[in-house]
Amino acid sequence: MRSQRMLLLTGVPLAAALCAAPASGGTVIAKFNNLDLAQNVQVNIGSGNQTFSAGRFDWTLLSSSGTLLGDYGGGNFKTFCVELTQFVAPGGTYTFSEIQPLANLFGGGASGANIANLLGELYTDEFDNVDTAAEAASFQVAVWEIVQDGGLGVANLNLSAGNFTLVSGASLAASYLANLGGGPLERLIGLQNPSNQDQIVLAKAGAVIPLPGAFAAGLPATLLGAMAMRLRQRRWA
């Protein structure tokens, strides 16, 4: 069952407030169950070709002190990782800090905002369609490419060149990236752990998430309000 999206138009004062005020984060403790959809891919991140199992991470929420991820009552939630040099182990329990705005997970500034925008658009376009191992692996590879090479914007995304290159597998990743370039942004938060893989995850419905500054600066206030207040109904498990 696919998501149902609804845009609610809001006035200028609310839109301005949403852009100006950062959302409060918190601490998330979760158990990593395993990759529930995954395939092996071969990539190069500057140190030779390496093979990774790429796909969607399945977690059980144990506790959350924040308001962004929300409390799913011990239920499962899904993430994709943004790091290739740190790892998590199935069955392990990890503590994360909620990071918002998402650009801060990538160093902030224009580069961080570009990465956050592209990830938000990728989620809008493709996340609901990920229900096979091939799609999950391709989505994960697209996330890695955006994080590694998207700081300069969509024109810099190229799976054959740059800091990150795809050698084999993830056949849909190129088409996912080719579709990017100015669409609406999904509401995402970062989950940061200093010693293990950082993750990105959808915010819970109703969470107030600030839009990345570089994107927000170019939009009318009424449109900002509409995008910031988008409500979703989504399957998490």
C-alpha positions as CSV (number, residue, x, y, z in Angstrom):
1,M,0.0,0.0,0.0
2,R,1.5,3.3,-1.1
3,S,1.6,6.5,0.9
4,Q,-1.1,9.1,0.6
5,R,0.2,12.7,0.5
6,M,-1.7,15.9,1.3
7,L,-0.5,19.5,1.2
8,L,-1.9,22.0,3.7
9,L,-1.4,25.6,2.8
10,T,-0.4,27.9,5.6
11,G,0.1,31.6,6.0
12,V,3.3,33.6,5.9
13,P,3.9,34.0,9.6
14,L,3.9,30.3,10.2
15,A,6.1,29.6,7.2
16,A,8.6,32.2,8.4
17,A,8.7,30.7,11.9
18,L,9.2,27.2,10.6
19,C,12.2,28.4,8.5
20,A,13.8,30.4,11.3
21,A,13.4,28.0,14.3
22,P,15.5,24.8,14.4
23,A,13.6,21.7,15.5
24,S,14.5,20.1,18.8
25,G,16.2,16.7,18.7
26,G,16.7,14.1,21.3
27,T,18.3,10.7,21.9
28,V,17.2,7.5,20.2
29,I,18.1,4.0,21.4
30,A,17.4,1.3,18.9
31,K,18.3,-2.3,18.1
32,F,19.5,-3.1,14.6
33,N,17.7,-6.2,13.4
34,N,19.3,-6.6,10.0
35,L,19.1,-5.4,6.4
36,D,15.6,-6.5,5.4
37,L,16.1,-5.9,1.7
38,A,19.7,-6.0,0.3
39,Q,22.0,-7.0,-2.5
40,N,25.8,-7.0,-2.8
41,V,27.3,-4.1,-4.7
42,Q,30.8,-3.2,-5.7
43,V,31.9,0.4,-5.3
44,N,35.0,2.5,-5.1
45,I,35.5,5.3,-2.5
46,G,39.1,6.1,-3.4
47,S,40.8,3.1,-1.8
48,G,40.1,0.4,-4.4
49,N,37.0,-1.6,-5.2
50,Q,35.1,-2.9,-2.2
51,T,32.0,-5.1,-1.9
52,F,29.2,-4.1,0.4
53,S,25.8,-5.4,1.2
54,A,23.6,-2.4,0.3
55,G,20.0,-2.1,1.3
56,R,17.4,-1.0,3.8
57,F,18.1,-1.1,7.6
58,D,15.4,-2.5,9.8
59,W,15.4,-1.3,13.5
60,T,13.3,-1.8,16.6
61,L,12.9,1.4,18.6
62,L,13.7,0.9,22.3
63,S,13.4,4.5,23.5
64,S,13.3,8.1,22.2
65,S,13.6,11.3,24.2
66,G,13.0,13.5,21.2
67,T,10.0,14.6,19.2
68,L,11.2,14.0,15.7
69,L,11.5,10.2,15.3
70,G,8.7,9.7,17.7
71,D,7.7,6.7,19.8
72,Y,6.4,3.8,17.7
73,G,5.7,1.7,20.8
74,G,8.6,-0.6,20.3
75,G,7.8,-1.0,16.6
76,N,10.1,-1.1,13.7
77,F,11.4,1.7,11.6
78,K,13.6,1.8,8.4
79,T,16.7,3.7,7.6
80,F,19.5,4.0,5.1
81,C,23.1,4.7,6.1
82,V,25.2,7.6,5.0
83,E,28.7,6.2,5.9
84,L,30.9,3.6,4.3
85,T,33.7,3.6,6.9
86,Q,31.7,2.7,10.0
87,F,29.3,-0.1,10.6
88,V,26.5,-1.6,12.8
89,A,26.1,-5.2,13.6
90,P,22.8,-7.2,13.5
91,G,21.5,-7.6,17.0
92,G,23.4,-4.7,18.4
93,T,21.8,-1.8,20.3
94,Y,22.9,1.7,19.4
95,T,22.4,5.2,20.8
96,F,21.9,8.0,18.3
97,S,21.4,11.8,18.6
98,E,18.7,13.2,16.4
99,I,20.2,15.8,14.0
100,Q,18.2,18.7,12.6
101,P,18.4,20.4,10.3
102,L,19.7,17.4,8.3
103,A,22.3,19.6,6.7
104,N,24.2,19.6,10.0
105,L,24.8,15.9,9.7
106,F,26.9,16.8,6.6
107,G,28.8,19.7,8.0
108,G,26.2,22.4,7.4
109,G,26.7,25.3,5.0
110,A,25.8,25.3,1.3
111,S,27.3,21.8,0.8
112,G,25.4,20.3,3.7
113,A,22.1,21.9,2.5
114,N,22.7,20.6,-1.1
115,I,23.1,17.1,0.2
116,A,20.1,17.4,2.5
117,N,17.9,18.7,-0.3
118,L,18.9,15.9,-2.7
119,L,18.3,13.3,-0.1
120,G,14.9,14.8,0.7
121,E,14.0,14.7,-3.0
122,L,15.2,11.1,-3.4
123,Y,13.0,10.0,-0.5
124,T,10.0,11.8,-2.1
125,D,10.5,10.2,-5.5
126,E,11.5,6.7,-4.6
127,F,11.2,5.6,-0.9
128,D,7.6,4.4,-1.1
129,N,8.5,2.3,-4.2
130,V,11.3,0.3,-2.4
131,D,10.0,-3.2,-1.9
132,T,12.6,-5.4,-3.6
133,A,16.2,-6.1,-2.8
134,A,17.3,-4.6,-6.1
135,E,15.4,-1.4,-5.4
136,A,16.7,-1.2,-1.8
137,A,20.3,-1.6,-3.0
138,S,19.9,1.0,-5.7
139,F,18.3,3.4,-3.3
140,Q,21.2,2.9,-0.8
141,V,23.8,3.5,-3.6
142,A,22.0,6.7,-4.6
143,V,22.2,7.9,-1.0
144,W,25.9,7.2,-0.9
145,E,26.5,9.0,-4.2
146,I,24.6,12.1,-2.9
147,V,26.5,12.1,0.4
148,Q,29.9,11.7,-1.3
149,D,29.4,13.9,-4.4
150,G,26.2,15.9,-4.0
151,G,27.7,18.8,-2.0
152,L,28.1,20.8,-5.2
153,G,24.6,20.1,-6.3
154,V,22.7,17.8,-8.6
155,A,25.0,18.4,-11.6
156,N,27.9,16.8,-9.7
157,L,26.1,13.4,-9.3
158,N,27.9,10.8,-11.5
159,L,28.2,7.2,-10.6
160,S,31.2,6.8,-12.9
161,A,33.3,9.6,-11.5
162,G,34.0,11.6,-8.3
163,N,34.6,10.5,-4.7
164,F,32.2,7.6,-5.1
165,T,31.8,5.3,-8.1
166,L,29.7,2.3,-8.7
167,V,31.5,-0.7,-10.2
168,S,28.7,-3.3,-10.3
169,G,25.2,-3.9,-9.0
170,A,22.4,-1.4,-8.1
171,S,21.2,-1.1,-11.7
172,L,18.4,1.3,-10.8
173,A,20.6,3.9,-9.0
174,A,21.5,5.9,-12.0
175,S,17.8,6.4,-12.9
176,Y,17.0,7.4,-9.4
177,L,19.7,10.1,-9.5
178,A,18.7,11.2,-13.0
179,N,15.2,12.1,-11.8
180,L,16.5,14.6,-9.2
181,G,16.5,18.3,-9.8
182,G,14.0,20.4,-8.0
183,G,11.1,18.4,-6.7
184,P,9.5,18.5,-3.3
185,L,11.5,17.4,-0.3
186,E,10.6,14.7,2.2
187,R,11.0,15.4,5.9
188,L,14.1,13.6,7.1
189,I,16.2,13.6,10.3
190,G,19.7,12.4,10.9
191,L,20.7,9.8,13.5
192,Q,24.3,10.3,14.5
193,N,26.6,8.0,16.5
194,P,30.2,9.0,16.9
195,S,31.5,5.4,16.6
196,N,29.0,3.7,14.3
197,Q,27.2,4.3,11.1
198,D,25.0,7.4,10.9
199,Q,21.6,6.9,9.5
200,I,18.8,8.9,7.9
201,V,15.1,8.3,8.6
202,L,11.7,9.8,7.9
203,A,10.4,12.1,10.6
204,K,7.2,11.1,12.2
205,A,4.0,12.7,11.0
206,G,3.4,16.1,12.6
207,A,7.1,16.8,13.5
208,V,8.1,20.4,12.7
209,I,11.2,20.0,10.5
210,P,13.1,23.1,9.2
211,L,13.8,23.2,5.5
212,P,17.5,23.5,4.5
213,G,18.5,27.1,4.3
214,A,19.8,27.1,0.7
215,F,16.5,25.6,-0.5
216,A,14.2,27.7,1.7
217,A,15.8,31.0,0.7
218,G,14.5,30.7,-2.8
219,L,10.8,29.9,-2.1
220,P,7.8,32.0,-1.4
221,A,6.6,31.9,2.2
222,T,3.3,30.3,1.4
223,L,5.0,27.4,-0.5
224,L,7.4,26.9,2.3
225,G,4.5,26.6,4.7
226,A,2.8,24.1,2.5
227,M,5.9,21.9,2.2
228,A,6.8,22.1,5.9
229,M,3.3,21.1,6.9
230,R,2.9,18.1,4.6
231,L,1.2,15.2,6.3
232,R,1.9,11.6,5.5
233,Q,0.4,8.2,6.2
234,R,3.1,5.6,5.8
235,R,3.9,2.0,6.4
236,W,6.9,1.7,8.8
237,A,7.2,-2.1,9.3
